[in-house]
Amino acid sequence: MNENLNHRKSDILRELNSIIAVVARDITVFFKSPSMLIVTLIMPLFMMGMIGGNMMGIVGGANLGEFMLVGMLVTMLFMVTILGMTSLVDDHETDFTQEMLVSPISRYSLVIGKILGSTFVAIVSMIGTLIVGLIMNIYLPLDQLLLILALSPLICFAAGAMSMILMGLIKNPKTANFAMMIIIMPQIFLSGAIIPINESNMILLSLSRIMPMTYCIDLVRGVTGVETPIFDPIINFAAILLLTVICLMIGTFFFARSEKNR
């Protein structure tokens, strides 16, 4: 009995150590990659400065500024997490994942560690968005920022789980980066991140309803009070959780199968 208990504790500690190792590696790579730091500033500057700035000039109003800032914060969480997950393809090329999987750790530990590492990077990237917002004289109260920070792990896990499906199917770095942008860009414009979607036609509205980012943005705007949500926060939370679990299971299955078939 004691032997089985000790063995189980040893397994749990080994999995936790593996997760921590993957997270630490991703954080180290982030701070040694100036290109990622530049992206976290250029992307919000482009989206908020060029697209959002023109909208504010036409429509005007502080509400639109807060609407846009919240949407951009969620977008950065989503985008940076997904871009971080593409490093799984590079790890595949360099046999890093094979070396990790030689040790007796589960695929889920490797995937969760990767998502957690990307989550940290994504949360740090929000600083760039907030700086751009301050430049444009758009800011949020501290309590709203804390609510967004509290919801950010859920948002990042949704993004990471969704990207895992493609990571399990695509093993070419260039193809992976292109595929990730195909996933990200439609969601930015159809989820209501920058442009309101309430008046969209039936086709665009239907597409927005199947995009995870739509529910993430609607949840954040609802709990922060920036805008009246489309759905009840409980519905948004349940939809995000359900999509995350489904995508994580499917994505991890494809990922494990691709590594096993090497």
Beta strands, then each sheet from edge to edge (+ up, - down):
end
